[in-house]
């Protein structure tokens, strides 16, 4: 697994394309992922420091996890299948148990920025993505 960090968010409202770019933390590889507008906005709002008067969906989910005495330990993007990325949220309970939850990468990253959890990508996913992007 490779630790990555959010490098940039591209929102093109005219073309309706939203893209997050993850960059290898101690390297130069990147992983672009197309995401939905609401997820891109949720990530962008959080990293820009915007605090809504009421919790947005990802804030609500983050608050629920914390109120259930768990933490987001990490996010892992673990699969690229039919041009779709798959991710897992790793939660730690108060008792130290790890719970793994299937999730979309966009939602996982929106939660990771709220909890400051690390983002990992399986090396094979990066390799598959490099091949896919070269074919375009």
C-alpha positions in Angstrom: 0.0 0.0 0.0 1.1 3.5 -0.8 0.2 6.5 1.4 -1.2 9.4 -0.6 -2.5 12.8 0.1 -5.1 15.0 -1.5 -3.2 17.1 -4.1 -5.9 19.1 -5.8 -9.6 19.2 -6.6 -10.8 20.3 -10.0 -14.4 21.4 -10.4 -15.6 22.3 -13.9 -19.2 23.3 -13.5 -19.7 23.9 -17.3 -18.6 20.4 -18.3 -19.9 18.8 -15.1 -16.5 17.1 -14.4 -15.1 16.9 -10.9 -11.7 15.3 -10.3 -9.7 14.7 -7.2 -6.0 14.1 -7.6 -4.1 12.1 -5.0 -0.3 12.3 -4.9 2.1 9.8 -3.4 3.2 11.2 -0.1 6.8 10.2 -0.5 7.0 10.0 -4.3 5.8 11.4 -7.5 2.9 9.1 -8.6 -0.6 10.5 -8.9 -4.0 9.0 -9.0 -6.8 11.1 -10.6 -10.4 10.0 -9.6 -13.6 11.4 -11.2 -16.1 12.1 -8.5 -19.6 13.6 -8.1 -20.2 17.3 -7.7 -21.6 17.0 -4.1 -18.6 15.0 -2.9 -16.1 17.4 -4.6 -18.0 20.3 -3.0 -18.0 18.6 0.4 -14.2 18.0 0.3 -13.5 21.5 -1.0 -15.7 23.2 1.6 -13.9 21.3 4.4 -10.4 22.0 3.3 -11.2 25.7 2.7 -12.3 25.9 6.4 -16.0 26.6 5.7 -18.2 25.7 8.7 -21.8 25.3 7.7 -24.5 26.4 10.2 -25.9 22.8 10.2 -24.0 19.6 9.5 -23.7 18.5 5.9 -24.0 14.8 5.1 -20.3 14.0 5.5 -20.1 16.1 8.7 -23.2 14.2 10.0 -21.6 10.8 9.3 -18.3 11.9 10.9 -20.2 13.1 14.0 -22.1 9.8 14.2 -18.8 7.8 14.0 -17.3 9.9 16.8 -20.5 9.7 18.9 -20.5 5.9 18.6 -17.0 6.2 20.2 -15.1 5.1 17.0 -12.5 6.8 14.8 -11.6 6.6 11.2 -8.3 4.9 11.3 -7.6 5.1 7.5 -9.0 5.0 4.1 -7.8 2.4 1.5 -8.6 2.6 -2.2 -8.2 -1.1 -2.9 -9.7 -1.9 -6.3 -10.2 -0.5 -9.8 -12.8 -2.6 -11.5 -14.5 -1.7 -14.8 -13.1 1.9 -14.6 -14.6 2.3 -11.1 -12.5 2.8 -8.0 -13.5 1.0 -4.7 -12.5 1.9 -1.2 -12.7 0.8 2.4 -13.1 2.8 5.6 -11.2 1.3 8.5 -12.9 2.3 11.8 -11.4 1.7 15.2 -13.9 1.1 18.0 -13.3 2.2 21.6 -12.5 -1.4 22.4 -9.8 -1.4 19.8 -11.7 -3.6 17.3 -11.3 -2.7 13.6 -14.4 -2.5 11.4 -14.1 -2.4 7.7 -16.8 -0.7 5.6 -17.1 -0.7 1.9 -17.4 2.9 0.5 -16.9 5.0 -2.5 -13.5 6.7 -2.7 -15.1 10.2 -2.9 -17.1 9.6 0.4 -14.1 8.0 2.0 -11.9 11.0 1.2 -14.5 13.5 2.3 -14.5 11.7 5.7 -10.7 11.4 5.8 -10.3 15.2 5.5 -12.8 15.6 8.4 -10.9 13.2 10.6 -7.4 13.8 9.3 -7.1 10.1 8.6 -4.4 8.8 6.2 -5.4 7.8 2.7 -3.7 4.7 1.2 -4.0 3.2 -2.3 -3.0 -0.4 -3.2 0.0 -0.4 -5.4 -1.8 -2.5 -8.0 -4.6 0.2 -8.3 -2.0 2.9 -9.1 -0.5 0.6 -11.7 -3.9 -0.2 -13.3 -4.8 3.5 -13.3 -1.5 4.4 -15.0 -2.3 1.9 -17.8 -5.9 3.1 -18.1 -4.8 6.8 -18.3 -2.2 6.0 -21.0 -4.9 4.3 -23.1 -7.1 7.4 -23.1 
